[in-house]
Amino acid sequence: MMNEIYRNRDWLYDQYINKQKSAEAIARETGFCGATIDAWLHKFNVPTRDMSLSVYLTKKNDVDLSPWIYSFICGELLGDGCVVWTGSKVRRSASYSHSSKYMQYLEWLSSVFSSHGLEQSGRLSTHERIWNGHRCITNLYATRAYPALGDLRRRFYPNWKKIVPRDLILDPLMTRQFYIGDGCLQIRQEKPTVGLSTNAFDKQSIDILREQLFINNIDSTHQRGANTIYMGVKSGQKFLDYILPCPKEIENIYGYKWNCNQQK
């Protein structure tokens, strides 16, 4: 005979409210379906949760972000990456998403994230649109939702606009990912110069980034017209020496950003 302890209001209240188990989890433990548990919750007038919290508890899949992957994600957020909330009301979990014209980059990104416990959500997708008369292809990637990414969402989007956190500390990995996404290399006077696009950030965020570069002995200027952090002939090579090399897996699409032998 199946376990019908769910018919005990005190027990059901304790499991659902105090222990925060989902109706599906209680159903699995008692051998019944979720609809049966929902019906008895209603019968006992146990207050049910909003949909976002129910999804969170049903699919709860938190992950501990190692210092390496945390720095990696922060670097992507300085560039083209973003973290978005899941659920419309209760802000508990968020997912990382990224768009790129290079499907190869997103495949590599998915592999890196998966190796650190952040699983891909669905499939990589491709979207086409016409912009200024030109055909544009955009590829999209997203992870599953995790509470740990919710913490990053709060840190980088405190008022729904992306910022650079005041306590952010740049390291070579983080700076490399920022450079891959929003950096450019030019050769002037036979020396490399580097630009980092900062269109997404306000002046305070840009100042924080420049301060961090200066701490690492890299001088820079803020080119307000282009909204770019610029490192000229005296600092370009220092910047390239500071960041990590281009990953082998994406060298064919982004290796040119390290190629100081290219023509102007």
C-alpha positions as CSV (number, residue, x, y, z in Angstrom):
1,M,0.0,0.0,0.0
2,M,1.3,3.4,-0.9
3,N,2.4,5.9,1.7
4,E,-0.6,8.2,2.3
5,I,1.0,10.3,5.0
6,Y,0.4,13.3,2.8
7,R,-3.2,13.2,4.1
8,N,-1.9,14.4,7.5
9,R,-2.1,18.2,7.4
10,D,0.7,18.8,9.9
11,W,3.1,16.5,8.0
12,L,2.2,18.0,4.6
13,Y,2.6,21.6,6.0
14,D,5.9,20.8,7.5
15,Q,7.2,19.2,4.2
16,Y,5.9,22.0,1.9
17,I,6.3,25.1,4.0
18,N,9.0,24.5,6.6
19,K,11.3,22.2,4.6
20,Q,10.4,23.9,1.3
21,K,10.0,20.7,-0.7
22,S,8.2,21.0,-4.0
23,A,4.9,19.2,-4.6
24,E,6.7,17.0,-7.1
25,A,9.4,16.1,-4.5
26,I,6.7,15.2,-2.0
27,A,4.9,13.1,-4.6
28,R,8.1,11.1,-5.4
29,E,8.6,10.4,-1.7
30,T,5.1,9.2,-1.2
31,G,4.6,7.4,-4.5
32,F,1.8,9.7,-5.8
33,C,1.7,12.3,-8.6
34,G,2.2,16.0,-8.1
35,A,-1.5,16.7,-8.9
36,T,-2.6,14.6,-5.9
37,I,-0.3,16.5,-3.6
38,D,-1.5,19.8,-5.1
39,A,-5.1,18.7,-4.4
40,W,-4.4,18.0,-0.7
41,L,-2.5,21.2,-0.3
42,H,-5.6,23.0,-1.5
43,K,-7.8,20.8,0.7
44,F,-5.8,21.8,3.8
45,N,-5.7,25.5,2.7
46,V,-1.9,25.4,2.7
47,P,-0.7,28.6,1.0
48,T,0.9,27.6,-2.4
49,R,4.0,29.3,-3.9
50,D,4.2,31.5,-6.9
51,M,5.4,29.8,-10.1
52,S,9.0,31.1,-10.1
53,L,9.6,29.8,-6.6
54,S,8.0,26.4,-7.5
55,V,10.2,26.1,-10.5
56,Y,13.3,27.1,-8.5
57,L,12.5,24.4,-5.8
58,T,11.6,21.8,-8.4
59,K,14.7,22.3,-10.5
60,K,17.1,23.5,-7.8
61,N,20.5,23.0,-9.2
62,D,23.0,25.3,-7.5
63,V,26.7,25.2,-8.3
64,D,29.8,26.4,-6.5
65,L,31.7,28.8,-8.7
66,S,35.4,28.2,-8.5
67,P,37.7,31.3,-8.4
68,W,38.7,30.5,-12.0
69,I,35.3,30.3,-13.5
70,Y,34.1,33.2,-11.5
71,S,36.9,35.3,-13.0
72,F,36.1,33.9,-16.4
73,I,32.5,34.9,-16.2
74,C,33.3,38.4,-14.9
75,G,35.5,38.9,-17.9
76,E,32.7,37.9,-20.2
77,L,30.3,40.2,-18.4
78,L,32.7,43.1,-19.0
79,G,32.4,42.3,-22.7
80,D,29.4,40.7,-24.6
81,G,28.0,38.4,-21.9
82,C,25.0,39.1,-19.8
83,V,23.2,37.5,-16.8
84,V,19.4,37.6,-16.8
85,W,16.8,36.7,-14.1
86,T,14.6,33.7,-14.5
87,G,11.0,33.9,-13.2
88,S,8.9,37.0,-13.3
89,K,8.5,37.8,-9.6
90,V,11.0,36.2,-7.2
91,R,14.6,36.9,-8.1
92,R,16.5,33.8,-7.0
93,S,18.2,32.2,-10.0
94,A,19.7,33.7,-13.2
95,S,21.2,32.3,-16.3
96,Y,24.2,33.5,-18.4
97,S,23.6,34.3,-22.0
98,H,25.9,35.2,-24.9
99,S,25.4,36.2,-28.5
100,S,28.2,36.0,-31.1
101,K,28.6,35.8,-34.9
102,Y,30.9,32.9,-34.3
103,M,29.2,29.6,-33.5
104,Q,32.6,28.2,-32.8
105,Y,33.1,30.6,-29.9
106,L,29.8,29.7,-28.3
107,E,30.6,26.0,-28.6
108,W,33.9,26.6,-26.8
109,L,32.1,28.8,-24.2
110,S,29.6,26.0,-23.6
111,S,32.4,23.5,-23.2
112,V,34.2,25.7,-20.6
113,F,31.1,26.4,-18.6
114,S,30.0,22.7,-18.7
115,S,33.4,21.6,-17.4
116,H,32.8,23.8,-14.3
117,G,29.2,22.6,-13.6
118,L,27.2,25.2,-15.6
119,E,25.1,23.2,-18.0
120,Q,23.8,24.6,-21.3
121,S,20.1,25.3,-21.6
122,G,18.6,23.8,-24.7
123,R,20.5,24.1,-28.0
124,L,22.7,26.8,-29.5
125,S,20.4,28.8,-31.8
126,T,20.9,31.0,-34.9
127,H,18.9,34.1,-35.8
128,E,18.9,36.1,-38.9
129,R,17.9,39.7,-39.4
130,I,18.4,42.6,-41.8
131,W,20.1,45.6,-40.5
132,N,20.9,48.7,-42.6
133,G,20.2,46.6,-45.7
134,H,22.7,43.9,-44.6
135,R,22.0,40.3,-43.6
136,C,23.2,39.7,-40.1
137,I,23.6,36.3,-38.4
138,T,23.6,36.0,-34.6
139,N,24.2,32.9,-32.6
140,L,22.9,32.5,-29.1
141,Y,24.0,30.5,-26.1
142,A,22.5,30.3,-22.6
143,T,23.1,28.3,-19.4
144,R,20.6,26.8,-17.1
145,A,19.5,29.0,-14.1
146,Y,21.6,29.0,-11.0
147,P,21.3,30.9,-7.7
148,A,25.1,31.6,-7.9
149,L,24.5,33.4,-11.2
150,G,21.8,35.4,-9.4
151,D,24.5,36.7,-7.1
152,L,26.4,37.9,-10.2
153,R,23.3,39.5,-11.5
154,R,22.9,41.5,-8.3
155,R,26.5,42.5,-8.4
156,F,26.7,43.7,-12.0
157,Y,23.2,45.0,-12.4
158,P,22.3,46.6,-9.1
159,N,19.8,49.0,-10.8
160,W,19.0,47.0,-13.9
161,K,21.9,48.6,-15.8
162,K,25.3,46.9,-16.2
163,I,28.1,48.4,-14.2
164,V,31.6,47.5,-13.1
165,P,31.5,46.6,-9.4
166,R,33.5,49.0,-7.2
167,D,35.4,46.0,-5.6
168,L,36.2,44.3,-8.9
169,I,39.8,43.2,-9.2
170,L,41.1,42.6,-12.7
171,D,43.3,39.6,-13.2
172,P,44.9,38.3,-16.4
173,L,42.1,35.8,-17.1
174,M,39.3,38.3,-16.6
175,T,41.1,40.9,-18.7
176,R,41.7,38.4,-21.5
177,Q,38.0,37.5,-21.7
178,F,37.1,41.2,-21.7
179,Y,39.7,41.8,-24.5
180,I,38.3,38.9,-26.6
181,G,34.9,40.3,-26.5
182,D,35.4,44.1,-26.8
183,G,39.1,44.6,-27.5
184,C,40.9,45.6,-30.7
185,L,44.6,45.7,-31.7
186,Q,46.3,48.2,-34.0
187,I,50.0,48.6,-35.0
188,R,51.3,52.2,-34.8
189,Q,55.0,53.1,-35.1
190,E,55.6,49.4,-35.4
191,K,54.2,48.9,-31.9
192,P,50.9,47.5,-30.7
193,T,48.1,49.8,-29.4
194,V,45.0,48.4,-27.7
195,G,41.5,49.6,-27.3
196,L,38.8,48.3,-25.1
197,S,35.2,49.3,-26.0
198,T,33.3,50.5,-23.0
199,N,30.0,51.7,-24.6
200,A,28.0,49.7,-22.0
201,F,29.5,51.5,-19.0
202,D,29.2,54.9,-17.3
203,K,32.2,57.0,-16.4
204,Q,32.5,55.6,-12.9
205,S,32.8,52.1,-14.2
206,I,35.4,53.2,-16.8
207,D,37.4,54.9,-14.1
208,I,37.3,51.6,-12.0
209,L,38.7,49.7,-15.0
210,R,41.4,52.2,-15.7
211,E,42.4,52.2,-12.0
212,Q,42.8,48.4,-12.1
213,L,44.9,48.6,-15.2
214,F,47.1,51.3,-13.6
215,I,47.6,49.1,-10.6
216,N,49.1,46.5,-13.0
217,N,51.4,49.2,-14.4
218,I,49.3,49.7,-17.6
219,D,48.6,53.4,-18.4
220,S,45.5,54.2,-20.3
221,T,43.3,57.1,-21.5
222,H,39.6,57.4,-21.9
223,Q,38.7,58.4,-25.5
224,R,35.3,59.9,-24.9
225,G,34.3,60.2,-28.5
226,A,34.6,56.5,-29.1
227,N,33.9,55.7,-25.4
228,T,37.0,53.5,-25.4
229,I,39.8,52.8,-23.0
230,Y,43.0,53.3,-25.1
231,M,46.5,52.0,-24.4
232,G,49.0,53.6,-26.8
233,V,52.5,52.6,-28.0
234,K,53.9,52.8,-24.4
235,S,51.3,50.5,-22.9
236,G,49.9,48.3,-25.6
237,Q,52.7,45.7,-25.3
238,K,52.4,45.8,-21.5
239,F,48.7,45.0,-21.8
240,L,49.3,42.0,-24.1
241,D,52.1,40.7,-21.8
242,Y,49.7,41.0,-18.9
243,I,46.8,39.0,-20.2
244,L,46.8,35.3,-20.9
245,P,47.5,34.0,-24.4
246,C,44.6,33.4,-26.8
247,P,43.0,30.0,-26.2
248,K,44.1,27.4,-28.8
249,E,40.5,26.4,-29.4
250,I,39.5,29.8,-30.7
251,E,42.9,31.0,-32.1
252,N,41.6,30.8,-35.7
253,I,38.9,33.4,-35.0
254,Y,40.5,35.6,-32.3
255,G,44.2,35.0,-32.6
256,Y,44.6,38.1,-34.7
257,K,44.1,40.2,-31.5
258,W,47.5,38.9,-30.4
259,N,49.3,39.2,-33.7
260,C,51.6,42.1,-33.5
261,N,53.1,41.4,-36.9
262,Q,50.0,42.4,-38.8
263,Q,50.0,45.5,-40.9
264,K,48.3,48.7,-39.7
